[in-house]
């Protein structure tokens, strides 16, 4: 209740508070229903547990309790989750709570932001559309970083539009926007960085003053974003390597390499381009369907995000066209002396030949802002080597904003716009539902029927001006537009958490971790079967053996890869994760592993086929050293298959 009241207060208008509070409460139910039954991502949760127990591990984002190696991501999201664990103790619900709160808070924030641009009606429509976005609901039930990244981006957008309103605190709002965008970078790195030019461009378009003054302000905005984004990276770089964990996702223990190669250009150029030293891009290669403009409309992502994308794109095109025509007419009238007199002292941009109407410029800037956000991420996802379908959650705010504005603008226009928009949205819902023909087969016909009813009722309601008929037509329009995403979104509410759901968050029918990858089906099946075995935890016999034979050593064993290590850490077995997430990082080296054995820190090595990579020279050298210098323990000989486990004694 406190959250609802706080979120309603930010709307500022008392006439909106009750309805926004109701929408926020609805969002809290949708995002939080049964979330305590969800299952956390095993890899990220191991890091949260370590960071929540030790402040040194917290600061450096350590994956394991002894601070041997970090995760292969920046720690921004895990800081939030670790603080929750610090407050409430280590429970799955405490790890998931920040995502539920973040997704819920996005609803009133998006309402206020869109209202400042396109009016109250568009704000309400955007808030509802965001609440019913399937991938957003799915992400609220796992501790994958994307949910928090989207939240910080929405907060940054809200602060930017508050700055555009002017006032005594305008400069602080602009600075806050840059800071929050920098925080988003520390949550998901380059994925948040992509939108910085869009925010800086909006800063230029919405600002007052000469062009050079606005350009300087936009540059200062970008500089502040960069300063906040890189602060932790600089801090880690200046820390001696011996006093911090090894940086996973890098060959040279470099946070810059992890961010800009492994998690950056390697995800687009791939390991073949020499930009992905640990084959992080190879893990996702081909996932999400073939690269190209149709990826977000393919089987892997269509049901997660695409339902309102056609409406958003149509609304963007129509809005920019209307803005261009309006500016053209105003320019003609201004040149002939027919335009109304403008107070240029309020906005000196009129002296620069820019549109003399600040409201028109604000509307155009809004379309460019949301359209730029949608376009830059849409193109990035289509060009990437591979994507998880939950990456598309970054598209949810601009899709909701543009689609909401499109439907409200069409409803106010007494022509064919609204019926056409309904037909387009329902038509795509019908086609998208055919991508999963065995999942809710009735849904596409239900949406089609609602669309036909809406198209029939709309002209009749406008001619008769009957309130009841108008309400019925409005319900039919909303049903045609939102029924499909609502059904997919609510499918998550009754789903019990499993390992696949926590690793590859998605709504609708269960989706494979590498959904849409068609060029290596056998490999995908093997990995996914291994993940299901992994979800059952490590071999109990191995766990009992390691606990009984630890003999006071700091590590009960060294295990191959952080994903495998996470399952042992969850059972309170302190293990050393070799090679990081992909098993390919050169830590420990063969010499380092031998030194750990000689000094008595490690005696046993667990070898498992369940690893994400293991193709690097360092990984192969470690494998060769273990099999050549250690002996297999009777009863724990390596088997076959992805999840097979072998136990070696290196004493």
Residue pairs with C-beta under 8 A, 6 or more apart in sequence:
3 24
3 28
3 101
3 104
3 105
4 21
4 24
4 25
4 28
5 21
7 20
7 21
7 24
7 104
7 105
7 107
7 108
7 109
8 17
8 18
8 20
8 21
8 24
8 108
9 17
10 108
10 109
10 112
11 17
11 20
11 108
11 111
11 112
12 112
16 111
16 115
16 120
19 124
20 108
20 111
20 127
23 107
23 108
23 111
23 124
23 127
23 128
23 131
24 104
24 107
24 108
26 131
27 103
27 104
27 106
27 107
27 127
27 131
28 100
28 104
30 131
30 132
30 137
30 489
30 490
30 493
31 100
31 103
31 104
31 131
31 136
31 137
31 140
32 100
32 104
32 140
33 493
34 493
34 494
35 93
35 96
35 97
35 100
35 140
35 141
36 92
36 93
36 96
37 496
37 497
38 92
38 96
38 141
38 142
38 497
38 501
38 502
39 92
39 142
39 497
39 498
39 499
39 501
39 502
40 48
40 92
40 95
40 96
40 142
40 143
40 502
41 142
41 143
41 144
41 502
41 503
42 499
42 502
42 503
42 534
42 535
42 563
42 566
42 567
42 570
43 63
43 71
43 562
43 563
43 566
43 581
44 71
44 77
44 78
44 81
44 143
44 144
44 145
45 92
45 95
45 143
45 566
45 570
46 63
46 64
46 562
46 565
46 566
46 569
46 570
47 61
47 62
47 63
47 70
47 71
47 75
47 78
48 78
48 81
48 82
48 85
48 95
48 143
49 65
49 85
49 90
49 569
50 57
50 62
50 63
50 64
50 65
50 67
50 569
51 57
51 58
51 61
51 62
51 75
51 78
51 79
51 82
52 58
52 81
52 82
52 83
52 85
52 86
52 90
53 65
53 90
54 62
54 65
54 67
56 62
56 67
57 65
57 67
57 245
58 79
58 82
60 67
60 70
60 75
60 236
60 239
60 244
60 245
61 70
61 71
61 74
61 75
61 78
61 79
61 245
62 68
62 69
62 70
62 245
63 69
63 70
63 71
63 245
63 248
63 562
63 565
63 577
63 580
64 245
64 562
64 565
64 569
64 574
64 575
64 576
64 577
65 569
65 574
66 554
66 555
66 574
66 576
67 244
67 245
68 245
68 246
68 576
68 577
68 587
69 245
69 246
69 247
69 248
69 562
69 577
69 580
69 585
69 587
70 245
70 246
70 247
70 248
71 78
71 248
71 562
71 581
72 248
72 249
72 258
72 262
72 263
72 280
72 562
72 580
72 581
72 582
73 145
73 188
73 189
73 249
73 263
74 185
74 186
74 187
74 188
74 189
74 232
74 233
74 259
75 186
75 232
76 145
76 148
76 149
76 183
76 184
76 185
76 186
76 187
76 188
77 143
77 145
77 148
77 149
77 187
77 188
78 145
80 98
80 148
81 95
81 98
81 143
84 94
84 95
84 97
84 98
85 91
85 94
85 95
87 94
88 94
88 97
95 143
96 140
96 141
96 142
96 143
98 143
98 148
99 139
99 140
99 141
99 142
99 143
99 147
99 148
100 140
100 141
102 140
102 147
102 148
102 150
102 151
103 136
103 137
103 139
103 140
103 147
103 151
105 151
106 130
106 136
106 150
106 151
106 154
106 397
107 127
107 130
107 131
108 127
109 154
109 155
109 158
110 123
110 126
110 127
110 130
110 154
110 158
110 397
110 400
110 401
111 123
111 124
111 126
111 127
112 123
112 158
113 123
113 154
113 157
113 158
113 161
113 401
114 122
114 123
114 126
114 127
114 400
114 401
114 404
114 405
115 122
115 123
116 161
116 162
116 164
116 165
117 161
117 362
117 363
117 366
117 369
117 370
117 401
117 405
118 363
118 366
118 401
118 404
118 405
118 408
118 409
119 408
121 408
121 411
122 401
122 404
122 405
122 408
122 409
123 404
124 404
125 403
125 404
125 405
125 407
125 408
126 400
126 401
126 403
126 404
126 405
127 400
127 404
128 404
128 482
129 308
129 399
129 400
129 403
129 404
129 482
129 485
130 136
130 396
130 397
130 400
131 489
132 482
132 485
132 486
132 489
133 305
133 393
133 396
133 399
133 400
133 485
133 489
134 303
134 304
134 305
134 307
134 485
134 488
134 489
134 491
134 492
134 506
134 507
134 508
135 304
135 305
135 389
135 390
135 392
135 393
135 396
135 505
135 506
135 507
136 147
136 150
136 393
136 396
136 489
137 489
137 490
137 492
137 493
137 507
138 304
138 390
138 492
138 501
138 505
138 506
138 507
139 146
139 147
139 390
139 393
139 505
140 147
141 492
141 497
141 501
141 505
142 501
142 502
142 505
143 502
144 390
144 502
144 505
145 187
145 188
146 188
146 191
146 390
146 391
146 393
146 394
147 393
148 187
149 184
149 187
149 188
149 191
149 192
149 394
150 393
150 394
150 396
150 397
152 180
152 181
152 183
152 184
152 187
152 192
153 180
153 181
153 184
153 192
153 195
153 394
153 397
154 397
155 180
156 176
156 177
156 178
156 180
156 181
156 184
156 199
157 177
157 199
157 369
157 397
159 173
159 174
159 176
159 177
159 180
160 173
160 174
160 177
160 199
160 202
160 203
160 206
161 206
162 170
162 173
163 170
163 171
163 173
163 174
163 177
163 206
164 206
164 207
164 362
166 208
174 203
174 217
174 221
175 224
177 199
177 221
178 221
178 222
178 224
178 225
178 228
179 224
179 228
181 192
181 195
181 196
181 199
181 225
181 228
181 229
182 224
182 225
182 226
182 227
182 228
182 229
182 231
183 228
184 192
185 192
185 193
185 225
185 228
185 229
186 228
186 229
186 232
189 259
189 263
189 264
190 259
190 260
190 263
190 264
190 267
191 391
191 394
193 229
194 376
194 377
194 380
195 372
195 373
195 376
195 377
196 222
196 225
197 222
197 372
197 376
198 369
198 372
198 373
198 376
199 221
199 225
199 369
200 218
200 219
200 221
200 222
200 225
201 218
201 368
201 369
201 372
202 365
202 368
202 369
203 214
203 217
203 218
203 221
204 214
204 215
204 217
204 218
205 214
205 361
205 364
205 365
205 368
205 369
206 361
206 362
206 365
207 213
207 214
207 217
207 218
208 214
208 346
208 347
208 348
208 349
209 217
209 348
209 349
210 348
210 349
210 352
211 349
211 352
214 349
233 255
233 256
233 259
236 244
236 247
236 255
237 254
237 255
237 256
241 253
246 253
246 580
246 585
246 587
247 253
247 254
247 255
247 257
247 258
248 258
248 562
248 580
248 581
248 585
249 257
249 258
249 262
249 263
249 278
249 280
249 580
249 581
249 585
250 257
250 258
250 261
250 262
250 277
250 278
250 585
251 257
251 277
251 278
251 585
251 586
253 587
257 277
261 275
261 276
261 277
262 276
262 277
262 278
262 280
263 280
264 275
265 273
265 275
265 276
266 273
266 275
266 276
266 277
266 280
266 281
266 385
267 276
267 280
267 281
267 284
267 384
267 385
267 386
268 275
268 281
268 380
268 383
268 384
268 385
269 275
269 276
269 281
269 385
270 276
270 281
270 282
270 285
270 385
271 277
271 279
271 281
271 282
275 281
276 282
278 580
278 582
278 584
278 585
278 613
278 616
279 582
279 584
279 613
279 615
279 616
280 581
280 582
281 385
281 386
282 385
282 613
283 386
283 582
283 612
283 613
284 384
284 385
284 386
284 387
284 388
284 514
285 385
285 386
285 517
286 385
286 386
286 514
286 516
286 517
286 518
286 519
286 520
287 300
287 386
287 387
287 388
287 513
287 514
287 515
287 516
287 517
288 295
288 298
288 300
288 301
288 381
288 384
288 386
288 387
288 388
288 389
288 391
288 515
288 516
288 517
289 295
289 298
289 299
289 300
289 301
289 516
289 517
289 518
290 298
290 518
291 382
291 383
291 384
291 385
292 382
293 382
294 382
295 301
295 381
295 382
295 387
295 516
296 302
296 305
296 306
296 309
296 378
296 381
296 382
296 392
296 395
297 306
297 309
297 432
298 435
298 516
299 435
299 436
299 515
299 516
300 389
300 511
300 515
300 516
301 381
301 387
301 389
301 392
301 516
302 432
302 435
303 432
303 433
303 435
303 436
303 488
303 507
303 508
304 389
304 390
304 392
304 393
304 488
304 506
304 507
304 508
305 392
305 393
305 395
305 396
305 399
306 428
306 432
307 425
307 428
307 429
307 432
307 484
307 485
307 488
308 399
308 400
308 403
308 425
308 481
308 485
309 395
309 399
309 403
309 428
310 424
310 425
310 428
311 402
311 403
311 406
311 407
311 421
311 424
311 425
311 481
312 374
312 398
312 399
312 401
312 402
312 403
312 406
313 374
313 402
314 406
314 421
314 424
315 402
315 403
315 405
315 406
315 407
315 409
315 410
315 421
316 367
316 370
316 371
316 374
316 402
316 406
318 406
318 409
318 417
319 363
319 367
319 402
319 405
319 406
319 409
320 364
320 367
320 368
320 371
323 360
323 363
323 364
323 367
326 357
326 360
327 355
327 360
327 364
330 339
330 355
330 356
330 357
330 360
331 355
333 339
334 356
339 356
342 350
342 356
342 357
344 350
344 351
344 356
346 358
347 358
349 361
350 356
354 361
355 361
355 364
367 402
370 397
370 398
370 401
370 402
371 398
371 402
373 397
373 398
374 395
374 398
374 399
374 402
377 394
377 395
377 398
378 395
381 387
381 391
381 392
381 395
386 514
386 517
388 504
388 505
388 513
389 504
389 506
389 511
389 515
389 516
390 504
390 505
390 506
403 481
406 421
407 418
407 421
407 477
407 481
409 417
410 417
410 418
410 420
410 421
411 418
411 477
414 462
418 458
418 477
419 454
419 455
419 458
419 459
422 451
422 454
422 455
422 458
422 477
422 480
422 481
423 451
423 455
425 451
425 480
425 481
426 447
426 448
426 450
426 451
426 480
426 481
427 451
429 444
429 447
429 480
429 483
429 484
430 444
430 447
430 448
432 484
433 439
433 440
433 441
433 443
433 444
433 447
433 484
434 444
436 508
436 509
438 509
439 508
439 509
440 487
443 483
443 484
443 487
444 484
446 483
447 479
447 480
447 483
447 484
450 476
450 479
450 480
450 483
451 476
451 480
453 476
453 480
454 473
454 476
454 477
454 479
454 480
457 469
457 472
457 473
457 476
458 473
458 477
460 469
460 473
461 469
461 470
461 472
461 473
488 507
488 508
489 507
491 507
491 508
492 507
495 501
498 535
499 531
499 532
499 534
499 535
500 510
500 511
500 512
500 513
500 528
500 531
500 532
500 535
501 510
503 513
503 531
504 511
504 512
504 513
504 514
504 515
506 515
512 524
512 528
513 524
513 527
513 528
513 531
514 524
514 527
514 528
517 524
526 641
526 642
527 642
529 641
529 642
529 643
530 609
530 610
530 641
530 642
530 643
531 610
533 610
533 642
533 643
534 563
534 564
534 567
534 610
534 643
537 567
537 570
537 571
538 564
538 567
538 568
538 571
538 573
538 645
539 645
541 635
541 636
542 606
542 636
542 645
542 647
543 568
543 571
543 573
545 633
545 636
545 647
546 556
546 557
546 568
546 573
546 575
546 604
546 606
547 556
547 573
549 556
549 603
549 604
550 556
551 603
553 600
553 601
553 602
553 603
554 574
554 601
555 574
555 575
555 576
555 596
555 601
555 602
556 568
556 573
556 574
556 575
556 604
557 568
557 573
557 575
557 576
557 602
557 603
557 604
557 605
557 606
557 647
558 575
558 576
558 578
558 588
558 593
558 596
558 602
558 604
558 605
558 606
559 565
559 568
559 575
559 576
559 577
559 578
559 605
559 606
559 608
560 578
560 579
560 583
560 605
560 606
560 607
560 608
560 611
560 614
560 619
560 622
560 623
561 577
561 578
561 579
561 580
561 581
561 582
561 583
561 608
561 610
561 611
561 612
561 613
561 614
562 577
562 579
562 580
562 581
563 581
563 610
563 611
563 612
564 577
564 606
564 608
564 610
564 611
565 575
565 576
565 577
568 575
568 606
569 575
575 606
576 588
576 596
576 602
578 587
578 588
578 593
578 622
579 585
579 586
579 587
579 611
579 613
579 614
579 616
579 618
579 619
579 622
580 587
581 612
582 611
582 612
582 613
582 614
582 616
583 611
583 612
583 613
583 614
583 616
583 619
584 613
584 614
584 615
584 616
584 618
584 619
585 616
585 618
586 616
586 618
587 618
588 596
588 622
589 618
589 621
590 621
590 622
590 625
593 602
593 622
593 625
593 626
594 625
594 629
596 602
597 603
597 650
597 651
602 650
603 649
603 650
603 651
604 633
604 647
604 648
604 649
604 650
605 626
605 630
605 647
605 648
605 650
606 645
606 646
606 647
606 648
607 623
607 626
607 638
607 645
607 646
607 647
607 648
608 643
608 644
608 645
608 646
609 640
609 641
609 642
609 643
609 644
610 642
610 643
613 619
614 620
614 623
626 648
626 650
627 648
629 650
630 648
630 649
630 650
631 648
631 649
632 638
632 646
632 647
632 648
632 649
633 647
633 648
633 649
636 645
636 646
636 647
637 646
638 644
638 645
638 646
639 645
639 646
